[in-house]
Amino acid sequence: MSEASDDRDEPAGRDSYEHPSYEHQPYPPQGPSPGSGLALGSLVCSIAGFVLCAPMAVAGIVMGHLAFYRARRGRGTGGALAVAGFVIGYAALIVWIVLVPVIVRALFQSGVFS
């Protein structure tokens, strides 16, 4: 009698149940979200702009503004890093704009160019 009750407890057709297939994903795999590479490049170029030359600072400013625009639109990360990049770039550019004429004037006054 226990065998008969076991047969009644199980739903009919349980042996014909097929497990779902996991061969295919329901959605295409998502790649990593856009990183802050442009913002990091902006910061590196801006810092190098203090040491190397003014065009590096200009490159840092441009990349910083592009990265900030992308971060604001949700197409990338690193908005704060981008702001730091273009602010430091502007500071480096101002230093170069002030420093180069002062150095050239001092060299003329010392007689290096005469």
Biotite code that builds the C-alpha atoms (Angstrom):
import biotite.structure as struc

atoms = struc.array([
    struc.Atom([0.000, 0.000, 0.000], chain_id="A", res_id=1, res_name="MET", atom_name="CA", element="C"),
    struc.Atom([2.888, 2.322, 0.604], chain_id="A", res_id=2, res_name="SER", atom_name="CA", element="C"),
    struc.Atom([4.016, 1.841, -2.977], chain_id="A", res_id=3, res_name="GLU", atom_name="CA", element="C"),
    struc.Atom([0.625, 2.856, -4.274], chain_id="A", res_id=4, res_name="ALA", atom_name="CA", element="C"),
    struc.Atom([0.566, 6.008, -2.163], chain_id="A", res_id=5, res_name="SER", atom_name="CA", element="C"),
    struc.Atom([4.053, 6.970, -3.444], chain_id="A", res_id=6, res_name="ASP", atom_name="CA", element="C"),
    struc.Atom([2.800, 6.750, -7.009], chain_id="A", res_id=7, res_name="ASP", atom_name="CA", element="C"),
    struc.Atom([-0.144, 9.012, -6.245], chain_id="A", res_id=8, res_name="ARG", atom_name="CA", element="C"),
    struc.Atom([2.001, 11.654, -4.494], chain_id="A", res_id=9, res_name="ASP", atom_name="CA", element="C"),
    struc.Atom([4.194, 12.208, -7.530], chain_id="A", res_id=10, res_name="GLU", atom_name="CA", element="C"),
    struc.Atom([2.711, 14.329, -10.311], chain_id="A", res_id=11, res_name="PRO", atom_name="CA", element="C"),
    struc.Atom([2.049, 12.596, -13.562], chain_id="A", res_id=12, res_name="ALA", atom_name="CA", element="C"),
    struc.Atom([4.643, 13.078, -16.269], chain_id="A", res_id=13, res_name="GLY", atom_name="CA", element="C"),
    struc.Atom([7.487, 14.001, -13.942], chain_id="A", res_id=14, res_name="ARG", atom_name="CA", element="C"),
    struc.Atom([9.884, 11.733, -15.812], chain_id="A", res_id=15, res_name="ASP", atom_name="CA", element="C"),
    struc.Atom([9.236, 13.641, -19.047], chain_id="A", res_id=16, res_name="SER", atom_name="CA", element="C"),
    struc.Atom([10.240, 17.015, -17.562], chain_id="A", res_id=17, res_name="TYR", atom_name="CA", element="C"),
    struc.Atom([13.183, 18.556, -19.414], chain_id="A", res_id=18, res_name="GLU", atom_name="CA", element="C"),
    struc.Atom([15.528, 20.904, -17.645], chain_id="A", res_id=19, res_name="HIS", atom_name="CA", element="C"),
    struc.Atom([15.979, 24.312, -19.237], chain_id="A", res_id=20, res_name="PRO", atom_name="CA", element="C"),
    struc.Atom([18.898, 24.644, -21.574], chain_id="A", res_id=21, res_name="SER", atom_name="CA", element="C"),
    struc.Atom([21.671, 26.999, -20.521], chain_id="A", res_id=22, res_name="TYR", atom_name="CA", element="C"),
    struc.Atom([23.428, 26.947, -23.861], chain_id="A", res_id=23, res_name="GLU", atom_name="CA", element="C"),
    struc.Atom([22.245, 30.408, -24.871], chain_id="A", res_id=24, res_name="HIS", atom_name="CA", element="C"),
    struc.Atom([22.188, 33.549, -22.843], chain_id="A", res_id=25, res_name="GLN", atom_name="CA", element="C"),
    struc.Atom([18.958, 35.533, -22.988], chain_id="A", res_id=26, res_name="PRO", atom_name="CA", element="C"),
    struc.Atom([20.835, 38.808, -23.572], chain_id="A", res_id=27, res_name="TYR", atom_name="CA", element="C"),
    struc.Atom([24.163, 39.455, -25.236], chain_id="A", res_id=28, res_name="PRO", atom_name="CA", element="C"),
    struc.Atom([26.997, 39.721, -22.722], chain_id="A", res_id=29, res_name="PRO", atom_name="CA", element="C"),
    struc.Atom([27.751, 43.248, -21.639], chain_id="A", res_id=30, res_name="GLN", atom_name="CA", element="C"),
    struc.Atom([31.347, 44.393, -21.841], chain_id="A", res_id=31, res_name="GLY", atom_name="CA", element="C"),
    struc.Atom([32.999, 46.402, -19.126], chain_id="A", res_id=32, res_name="PRO", atom_name="CA", element="C"),
    struc.Atom([31.687, 49.901, -18.675], chain_id="A", res_id=33, res_name="SER", atom_name="CA", element="C"),
    struc.Atom([33.779, 52.640, -20.248], chain_id="A", res_id=34, res_name="PRO", atom_name="CA", element="C"),
    struc.Atom([36.593, 53.435, -17.915], chain_id="A", res_id=35, res_name="GLY", atom_name="CA", element="C"),
    struc.Atom([38.281, 56.636, -17.003], chain_id="A", res_id=36, res_name="SER", atom_name="CA", element="C"),
    struc.Atom([41.259, 56.229, -19.334], chain_id="A", res_id=37, res_name="GLY", atom_name="CA", element="C"),
    struc.Atom([40.722, 59.594, -20.977], chain_id="A", res_id=38, res_name="LEU", atom_name="CA", element="C"),
    struc.Atom([40.389, 61.299, -17.597], chain_id="A", res_id=39, res_name="ALA", atom_name="CA", element="C"),
    struc.Atom([43.536, 59.607, -16.339], chain_id="A", res_id=40, res_name="LEU", atom_name="CA", element="C"),
    struc.Atom([45.386, 60.623, -19.508], chain_id="A", res_id=41, res_name="GLY", atom_name="CA", element="C"),
    struc.Atom([44.234, 64.174, -18.930], chain_id="A", res_id=42, res_name="SER", atom_name="CA", element="C"),
    struc.Atom([45.642, 64.196, -15.422], chain_id="A", res_id=43, res_name="LEU", atom_name="CA", element="C"),
    struc.Atom([48.955, 62.694, -16.526], chain_id="A", res_id=44, res_name="VAL", atom_name="CA", element="C"),
    struc.Atom([49.345, 65.162, -19.407], chain_id="A", res_id=45, res_name="CYS", atom_name="CA", element="C"),
    struc.Atom([48.447, 68.101, -17.194], chain_id="A", res_id=46, res_name="SER", atom_name="CA", element="C"),
    struc.Atom([50.995, 67.156, -14.545], chain_id="A", res_id=47, res_name="ILE", atom_name="CA", element="C"),
    struc.Atom([53.588, 66.585, -17.262], chain_id="A", res_id=48, res_name="ALA", atom_name="CA", element="C"),
    struc.Atom([52.656, 70.024, -18.603], chain_id="A", res_id=49, res_name="GLY", atom_name="CA", element="C"),
    struc.Atom([54.181, 71.602, -15.505], chain_id="A", res_id=50, res_name="PHE", atom_name="CA", element="C"),
    struc.Atom([57.493, 69.855, -16.055], chain_id="A", res_id=51, res_name="VAL", atom_name="CA", element="C"),
    struc.Atom([57.887, 69.331, -19.791], chain_id="A", res_id=52, res_name="LEU", atom_name="CA", element="C"),
    struc.Atom([56.109, 71.920, -21.891], chain_id="A", res_id=53, res_name="CYS", atom_name="CA", element="C"),
    struc.Atom([52.924, 73.903, -22.398], chain_id="A", res_id=54, res_name="ALA", atom_name="CA", element="C"),
    struc.Atom([51.541, 71.736, -25.256], chain_id="A", res_id=55, res_name="PRO", atom_name="CA", element="C"),
    struc.Atom([51.278, 68.839, -22.805], chain_id="A", res_id=56, res_name="MET", atom_name="CA", element="C"),
    struc.Atom([49.099, 71.048, -20.602], chain_id="A", res_id=57, res_name="ALA", atom_name="CA", element="C"),
    struc.Atom([46.933, 71.929, -23.594], chain_id="A", res_id=58, res_name="VAL", atom_name="CA", element="C"),
    struc.Atom([46.509, 68.222, -24.379], chain_id="A", res_id=59, res_name="ALA", atom_name="CA", element="C"),
    struc.Atom([45.548, 67.641, -20.741], chain_id="A", res_id=60, res_name="GLY", atom_name="CA", element="C"),
    struc.Atom([42.968, 70.412, -20.908], chain_id="A", res_id=61, res_name="ILE", atom_name="CA", element="C"),
    struc.Atom([41.380, 69.055, -24.082], chain_id="A", res_id=62, res_name="VAL", atom_name="CA", element="C"),
    struc.Atom([41.286, 65.462, -22.833], chain_id="A", res_id=63, res_name="MET", atom_name="CA", element="C"),
    struc.Atom([39.923, 66.613, -19.478], chain_id="A", res_id=64, res_name="GLY", atom_name="CA", element="C"),
    struc.Atom([37.037, 68.465, -21.070], chain_id="A", res_id=65, res_name="HIS", atom_name="CA", element="C"),
    struc.Atom([36.239, 65.494, -23.323], chain_id="A", res_id=66, res_name="LEU", atom_name="CA", element="C"),
    struc.Atom([36.316, 63.059, -20.411], chain_id="A", res_id=67, res_name="ALA", atom_name="CA", element="C"),
    struc.Atom([34.162, 65.357, -18.281], chain_id="A", res_id=68, res_name="PHE", atom_name="CA", element="C"),
    struc.Atom([31.614, 65.688, -21.089], chain_id="A", res_id=69, res_name="TYR", atom_name="CA", element="C"),
    struc.Atom([31.455, 61.903, -21.475], chain_id="A", res_id=70, res_name="ARG", atom_name="CA", element="C"),
    struc.Atom([31.097, 61.394, -17.720], chain_id="A", res_id=71, res_name="ALA", atom_name="CA", element="C"),
    struc.Atom([28.265, 63.932, -17.555], chain_id="A", res_id=72, res_name="ARG", atom_name="CA", element="C"),
    struc.Atom([26.425, 62.171, -20.351], chain_id="A", res_id=73, res_name="ARG", atom_name="CA", element="C"),
    struc.Atom([26.828, 58.791, -18.646], chain_id="A", res_id=74, res_name="GLY", atom_name="CA", element="C"),
    struc.Atom([29.122, 57.348, -21.312], chain_id="A", res_id=75, res_name="ARG", atom_name="CA", element="C"),
    struc.Atom([32.135, 57.030, -19.038], chain_id="A", res_id=76, res_name="GLY", atom_name="CA", element="C"),
    struc.Atom([33.434, 57.350, -15.537], chain_id="A", res_id=77, res_name="THR", atom_name="CA", element="C"),
    struc.Atom([36.030, 59.544, -13.927], chain_id="A", res_id=78, res_name="GLY", atom_name="CA", element="C"),
    struc.Atom([34.289, 62.915, -13.891], chain_id="A", res_id=79, res_name="GLY", atom_name="CA", element="C"),
    struc.Atom([36.208, 64.129, -10.843], chain_id="A", res_id=80, res_name="ALA", atom_name="CA", element="C"),
    struc.Atom([39.479, 62.896, -12.323], chain_id="A", res_id=81, res_name="LEU", atom_name="CA", element="C"),
    struc.Atom([38.682, 64.798, -15.529], chain_id="A", res_id=82, res_name="ALA", atom_name="CA", element="C"),
    struc.Atom([37.996, 67.995, -13.589], chain_id="A", res_id=83, res_name="VAL", atom_name="CA", element="C"),
    struc.Atom([41.305, 67.605, -11.766], chain_id="A", res_id=84, res_name="ALA", atom_name="CA", element="C"),
    struc.Atom([43.008, 67.048, -15.119], chain_id="A", res_id=85, res_name="GLY", atom_name="CA", element="C"),
    struc.Atom([41.750, 70.172, -16.815], chain_id="A", res_id=86, res_name="PHE", atom_name="CA", element="C"),
    struc.Atom([42.134, 72.377, -13.711], chain_id="A", res_id=87, res_name="VAL", atom_name="CA", element="C"),
    struc.Atom([45.764, 71.304, -13.333], chain_id="A", res_id=88, res_name="ILE", atom_name="CA", element="C"),
    struc.Atom([46.208, 71.776, -17.078], chain_id="A", res_id=89, res_name="GLY", atom_name="CA", element="C"),
    struc.Atom([44.932, 75.350, -16.868], chain_id="A", res_id=90, res_name="TYR", atom_name="CA", element="C"),
    struc.Atom([47.240, 76.002, -13.913], chain_id="A", res_id=91, res_name="ALA", atom_name="CA", element="C"),
    struc.Atom([50.223, 74.604, -15.821], chain_id="A", res_id=92, res_name="ALA", atom_name="CA", element="C"),
    struc.Atom([49.360, 76.680, -18.874], chain_id="A", res_id=93, res_name="LEU", atom_name="CA", element="C"),
    struc.Atom([49.148, 79.851, -16.768], chain_id="A", res_id=94, res_name="ILE", atom_name="CA", element="C"),
    struc.Atom([52.514, 79.061, -15.188], chain_id="A", res_id=95, res_name="VAL", atom_name="CA", element="C"),
    struc.Atom([54.072, 78.620, -18.637], chain_id="A", res_id=96, res_name="TRP", atom_name="CA", element="C"),
    struc.Atom([52.467, 81.813, -19.981], chain_id="A", res_id=97, res_name="ILE", atom_name="CA", element="C"),
    struc.Atom([53.859, 83.796, -17.031], chain_id="A", res_id=98, res_name="VAL", atom_name="CA", element="C"),
    struc.Atom([57.186, 81.970, -16.684], chain_id="A", res_id=99, res_name="LEU", atom_name="CA", element="C"),
    struc.Atom([58.455, 81.965, -20.284], chain_id="A", res_id=100, res_name="VAL", atom_name="CA", element="C"),
    struc.Atom([58.409, 85.772, -20.776], chain_id="A", res_id=101, res_name="PRO", atom_name="CA", element="C"),
    struc.Atom([60.046, 86.296, -17.370], chain_id="A", res_id=102, res_name="VAL", atom_name="CA", element="C"),
    struc.Atom([62.852, 83.859, -18.242], chain_id="A", res_id=103, res_name="ILE", atom_name="CA", element="C"),
    struc.Atom([63.371, 85.341, -21.708], chain_id="A", res_id=104, res_name="VAL", atom_name="CA", element="C"),
    struc.Atom([63.477, 88.880, -20.273], chain_id="A", res_id=105, res_name="ARG", atom_name="CA", element="C"),
    struc.Atom([66.002, 87.807, -17.635], chain_id="A", res_id=106, res_name="ALA", atom_name="CA", element="C"),
    struc.Atom([68.189, 86.187, -20.325], chain_id="A", res_id=107, res_name="LEU", atom_name="CA", element="C"),
    struc.Atom([68.101, 89.364, -22.441], chain_id="A", res_id=108, res_name="PHE", atom_name="CA", element="C"),
    struc.Atom([69.041, 91.490, -19.447], chain_id="A", res_id=109, res_name="GLN", atom_name="CA", element="C"),
    struc.Atom([71.942, 89.215, -18.528], chain_id="A", res_id=110, res_name="SER", atom_name="CA", element="C"),
    struc.Atom([73.424, 89.520, -22.024], chain_id="A", res_id=111, res_name="GLY", atom_name="CA", element="C"),
    struc.Atom([73.090, 85.901, -23.104], chain_id="A", res_id=112, res_name="VAL", atom_name="CA", element="C"),
    struc.Atom([71.540, 86.842, -26.465], chain_id="A", res_id=113, res_name="PHE", atom_name="CA", element="C"),
    struc.Atom([73.882, 89.739, -27.322], chain_id="A", res_id=114, res_name="SER", atom_name="CA", element="C"),
])
